[in-house]
Amino acid sequence: MTNTTEKYHFIAIGGVGQSALAKILAAKGFEVSGSDMNKSKYTDMLEKLGVKVSIGHKKENIQSGMNIVLSSAIKEDNPELIRAKELNLPLYHRSDILKIISKQYPCFIGFSGTHGKTTTSGMASYILEKINAHPAYATGGTVVGLDTNANAYKDSEIFVAELDESDGTIIKYSPDYIVINNLEPDHFDFYKNGESDLIKQFGIFFKNLKKTSVVFVNIDDTGVQKFIKAFPEGNYVTYSTKDKNADYFASDISISENLNKFKLYKNGELLSEIKTSIRGLHNVYNTTAVIAVLDKKGFKIDEILPYVYSFSGMKRRFEKVYDGEITIIDDYAHHPTEILATLNSAKKQTERKITAIFQPHRYTRLKALWNDFMKSFDLADTLFVVDTFSAGDPFDETFNSENFAKKINHKNVFYIKGTMKEASEEIFKKLKKDDFVLTIGAGDVTKIGGYLRDYYEKQ
């Protein structure tokens, strides 16, 4: 990837992962184009960089001489993919492009795990931008304060990336620094046997690492503990909130409405007192992981601390949508552990009534983690369950939103059928002044917050 006359065409360029890679290639001087079914903030961002974006997938978008970049979501009947095969064009999965990009930089920092990889990759990218380290980066969401999910400079020497395990492609990468924040069963369409398959896949990834690669591990996580036991020979750096013998140990943790505060010890000695604007115990782990990586890389703690504090998170990660007669928070949580963490954060921030609006993401996930989801909403005073976002899964007659609402043992639960617009209209009728509302899920439930905001602003 040194000949900048090469052309790259991204099918579904508006996706967060695809758009990040497209932006980096465009920043590096390559000719980039792409298509998507809808315009979005990501396609707008790319067009400002000179990327040609076509709305709609059409065979006419494909021309000879192009390298075609696909995501796992692209089906065989996509007209652009069919045309690319007719022309015998090179086909790349987006993970292949990420792998190629990562090899262009002297230092590759990867963030992985079931939860927290978007926040940690975003935080690291934000800090490195703010201290003028000129990083290249590709994250799984928009970094608040940078207003982008990716960037690159001509003089970048550090590349930061979120490494997705959902489709098994994590085995393609070999970062110099890798964080494994946690390992918990998810993505059951790929990991049919849950945790055992996940640990096996991370084992393949681990064996493909360089001998010099440094592996940062959260030793409080049971999945990570099993991983370390299975693969004990790694160049591990440990972090913890429970084990003071960890290389990085977070202690004296205080979580309030406005900030997290804790003391961070390195090898038993106080490194610094840490303050962050992102709240919750899960963000103590996220913050510790990022500081550990940057500290090991040689950045001075005093240089990075102001930006550890000013980092205010990622879009759709406890993002405030509206604060008026009610408060609306939007969160991407779609796994029981993430939902518990989100509701715990809400409970620590407010004494108001908490209303959760939950959209299950994938029927396969809802089925596999049914009992865990049933226990995830105890902290919500009211629970609305909207129709499942299928993400390509076939409808499940048993494990669906309506049956979930019927069977969950919750004092105040409602199943709301229909589109997110229709659901928001029904939910609006039931909300009360001062409710603290959370829209929860990885699908289009995020639209409900905007609809509710509009209703209140028009009153």
N, C-alpha and C positions, 0 to 999 in steps of 0.2 A: 504493500500500500504506500508506494512512494511516487507513483506516476499520477499526478493530479489531473491528467486528461481523462482518467477513467470516469465512467458514469455509473452512478448508483441510483436505482429506483426502488423505493420502499412501498410495498403494498400494505395499506393500513398505516400510513405515515403519521396519523394523528394519535396513535397510541402513545402512552407515556414512555415506554421502552424504545419503540421505533423512532419517535421524534427526538429522543435524546441522542441516539446514534447518528441520525441524520444531521442534527445540529453540529455535532463534532466534526463530521466529514465536511460539511459546508464551511465550517470555521478553518479547516485545514486546507481548503482550496479546491476540493473535489466538486465536480458537477453533480448536483443532487436533485432528484425529483421524487414525486410520490403521489399516492392517491389515497383518499379516504371517503367514507360514505357521508361524512358531515364535516363542516367547518368547526374549528374549536380554537381555544387559546393556543394550543400547540401548533396547529396549522398556520395561524396568524403569525406566530413567532417565527416560523420557518420562512414564510413568504417575505418577511422583513429582511431576511438574510439572503434573499434572491433565489430561494428554492421554489421551483415550479410545483404547485400542489393542484391536482385535479380532483374535483368532487365527483365521486362515483367511480366504481371499478369498471374500466372499459378496456377491451383488447387494444384499442387505438393508442392507449397510453404507453404501450410497450413497443420499443424500437430496438433495432439491432445495435449491438455495441454496449448494451446496458448490463450491469450486474444487478440481479434482482434479490432484494432482501425481504424475507418473510418472517412472520411470527408464527407461533404454534397455533394461533387462531385461524390462520388462512386455510380454507378448505380446498380440496382438489378441483371443485367445480368453479373456482374463481376464474373469471374470464381472462384476467391478466396473467395468472399462473398458467392457464392453458396456452395462451399466446406465447409466453416465455419459453415453454417447453417445445412448441412448434418451431421456434427460432433457435432452439438449442442454446439458450442463454445460460450463463452461470447462475445457479441458485444458491443463496446463502440464508441459513437461519440467522436471526438477529444475534444469537449467541456466538455465531462464527465471526460476525463483524465485531462484536465486543471483544472477542479473543484477539482478533487481528489488531484492533485499536490499542488494546492493553499492552501489546508487545512493542509499541512505538515509544514507550516511556521508560526511563530508567527505574522508576519506583511505581509499583502497582499496589494500591491499597484496596482490599475488598472487604465488604461487610455482608455477612450471611447469617442464617438462622431463620427459624420460623417467624419470629416476631422482632421488630425493631430495626430491620436492616435499612428501611427507607429513612427513618429518623437519624440513625447513626451515620449513614453515608451523606445525608443532607447536612448534618451538623459539622462533619469533618470538612465538607466542601465549603460551607459557609465560613468557618474559621480560617481555612487556608486562603479563601478569597480576601477576607478582611485584613489578614496580615500580609497581603500582597505576595503570597507564595506562588501565584499564577498557576493554580491547579487546572488540570482538565478533569471533568467529572461527568458521570451519568448516574442520576439517581432515579428512584421509582416514584417521584412526586415533585411538585413545585416547592422550592425552598423559599419560605417566607423571608423577606429581606433581600433576596437575590432575584425573585420573581422569574425563576427559570428552573428547569430540571437538568440542564446540561450546559457545559461551556468548554472552550479550549483556547489556549493561547499558542502563538508560534514558539514561545520559549518555555512551554510547560514541560516540567520534568517529573511531576507527580500526577498520577491518574487515579482517581477515586471512583469506585463503582459499587453499586448494589448488585450482588450476585444472587440471582433468583434460583431457588431449588425446585420450583413447582413442577417443572417438566424434565428434571434430571440433567439439564444442560450445565449445571455447575461444574461437572467433571471436566469441562473443556478448559478451565482457567487455572492459572498458576501464579497467584499474587505473591508479592514479597512479604506483605503483611496481610493477614486474614483474621477477621473477627468471627467467631462462632458464638453468637449471643445466647442461643437456646436451640433445642431440637425437640420438636413436639409433632405428633402426627397431624398431617393436613394434606390437602391435594390428593385425595384418595382415588382420583381417576388415574393417577400415575403410580402412587405408592399403595398398591393393592393390599399389602400386608402391614400398612401403617408404620410404626416406629422402626421395626426391624429392617424394612426396605429403605427407610430414610437414612438410618445409620450406615447401612451397606453402601448407599450412594455417596454419602459423605466420606466413607472409607476409601472409595475409588478416587474421589477428589483429593483426599489427604495424601494418597500414595503418588499422585501426579504432581504434588508440590515440589518446589526446588528444595535441596538440602538446606539452603540458607533461609527458607521461608520461616517467618515467625507467626505462630498461631496463638491468638488471644482467645481465651475460653472463660466463660462464666461458669465457675465450678459449683455454683448454687443450683444450677439447673440439672434435673435428674437425667434428661436425655443426653446432655453434654457429659455428665459423669459416666454414662454407659459408653459413650463414644471414646472417651479417654481410656477407659478400661480395655476396650477392644483394640485401641491403637495407642499404646502407652509411649511409643518412642518419639513423639513429636517434640519440636522445639517450642514448648508451650510457655506462654505468659498467662498467669491466672489473675482473675479479678473476682471479687466477692463482696457481699454485705454481711456475711455470716462468719467467714473464716479469716481471722486476723493474720494467719500465716500465708494468705494469698499474696502474690506479688503486688497487687493493688487492692487495697481494702478500704471500703467506704463505711464510715462509722458516724455515730452521733447524727443520725438522719432526722431532719425536720422537714415535714411537708405541710405547707400552708396554702392559703388561697392564692397567693401571688408568686410563690417560689419554692423550689427545693433547696435545702441547705444541708451540707454534710462535710465531714472532714475526710480527706483522702490521704491514705498512708501508702507509701511505696517502700517495700521491703522493711516494713516495721517502723519507718520514720515518717513523720508528718510531712507530706508534700505541700498541701495547701488546704485552706477551707474553700469549698466550692459552693457557688450560688448559681442556680439556673432558673430561667423563666418557664421552662417546661416542667410540668409537675407530675407527681406520682412515683411510686417505687420503681416501676419499670423504667422510668427515665433516669433514675439514679444509676441503674445498670447501663443504660444507653450512654449516658454522659461519661461514666467511668471508662467504658470501652474506648470511646473516642479520645479521651485524655491520655489513656495508656498508650494508644497507637502513636499519637503525636509526640508524646514524651519520649517514647522509644526511638522515634524517627529523628529526635534531636531538637525539636522546637522547645523554646523556653516556656515554662509554665506561666510566668508573669506576662508573657507576650500573648498567650492564647486565652487566659482567664476572662478578660473583658468581653470576648466574643462567645465564650461559653455561656456567659450570662445573657448577652443580648440576642443570642439565637432564640427565636420564638416559635420554632417548629416548622412543620410541613403542612401544606394544604391538605385538608381532610384528616388531619391528626389533631383532634380536639380543637377544631377551628371554630372561632366564634362567628356566627352568621348574622345574628341579630341580638340586640340588647335594648329592649324597650319594655313594653307591658309584660312580655315574657323574655326569657333568654333562650337562644337556640344555638346549640353546639353541633357541629357535624363531625363525625368520626368514621374512619375507614374500617374499624374493627369488624372482623367477620369470622373470628375463631373464638371459642368460649373463653380462653385465657385472655385474649385481647379485650373482649367485652367486659370481663370482670375487672380488668385494669382500668378501663374507661369509666365504668360506674364507680369504682373506688375513688378515682380522681375527682369525679363530680361530687361524691359524698363528702370529700375532704374540703371542697371549695364552697359548698353552700348548705344552708339548713332548709332551703326551700324544697317543695315537692318535686321529685325527679320523675319526668316522663320520658320513657324510652320508646323510640319508634324503630323497630327492628325489621330489617329485610334479610332473610337468609340468602346466602350466596352459594349457589349450586345445590341441587338435590342430593348429589353424592356426599357432599360435606355434611349436610343436615342429617342424612341417614347415619353416616359413620360416627358422628359426634352427638347424636340425638340426646342421650342422657346428660352429657356435659352441657349442652345448650339449655336443657331444662333447669339446670342449677345456676345459670349465669345472670338471672335478672332479679334476684332477691332484693337488691338495693334500689330497684325502681319502684316508685309508688304506683305508677300506672304504666302498663305495657301495651303498645299497639304493635300488631304483627301485620305487615303488608305482604303481598304476594312475592314468592321467591324469585330472585334473579337467577335464571337458569344457567347463564354463561355456556349455553350449548348442551347442557344436560337434558335428557328427556324428562317429561313430567313424571313424578312419582305419586301414585295413588295413595300411598300410606304416609310417606315422609314429605309433607308439604306444609305450607304456612297455616292453612286452615286447621289441620289436625294438630299442629304444634300448639296453636292457641287454645284448642279444646283440651289438650292433655297436660299442659304445663300447670303446675300447682302454684298459681299466682292469685293474689287477692283481687286484682283489678286489671283484667286482660281483655283486649278487644281484637278480633280479626277484622281487617279492613280490606275488602276486595277491590280490584280495579287498577287503573293506572296510578302513577304517583300524583298526578294532578287530582284525580278523583279521590284518592286516599287523603290528600291534604285537605280537601274540602270537608270531609267527614271528621277528620281529626280536629280541625279548627273549631268545629262546633262544640267539642268536648273539652278544649283547653280552658284553663282558668288563669286569672291574673297572677303573675309572679311564678308561674310554672317554669321549671328549669328543664328544657327539652333537649334531648339528644337524638339525632338521626344516626343510626348505627348500621353499617353494612358497606360492602365493597361495590354494590351495584348502583342503580339509579335512584336509590332512596335519598341520595344527596340532593335531589331536586326538591324534595319536600320542604327543606329549610327555606329555600328561596321563595317557594309558593306561600308558606306561612308568613314569612317576612313581608311579602307584598300585601297579604290580607291585612296585617296589622298596620302597615304604613298608610293604607287607603282608608282606614277607619276615621 
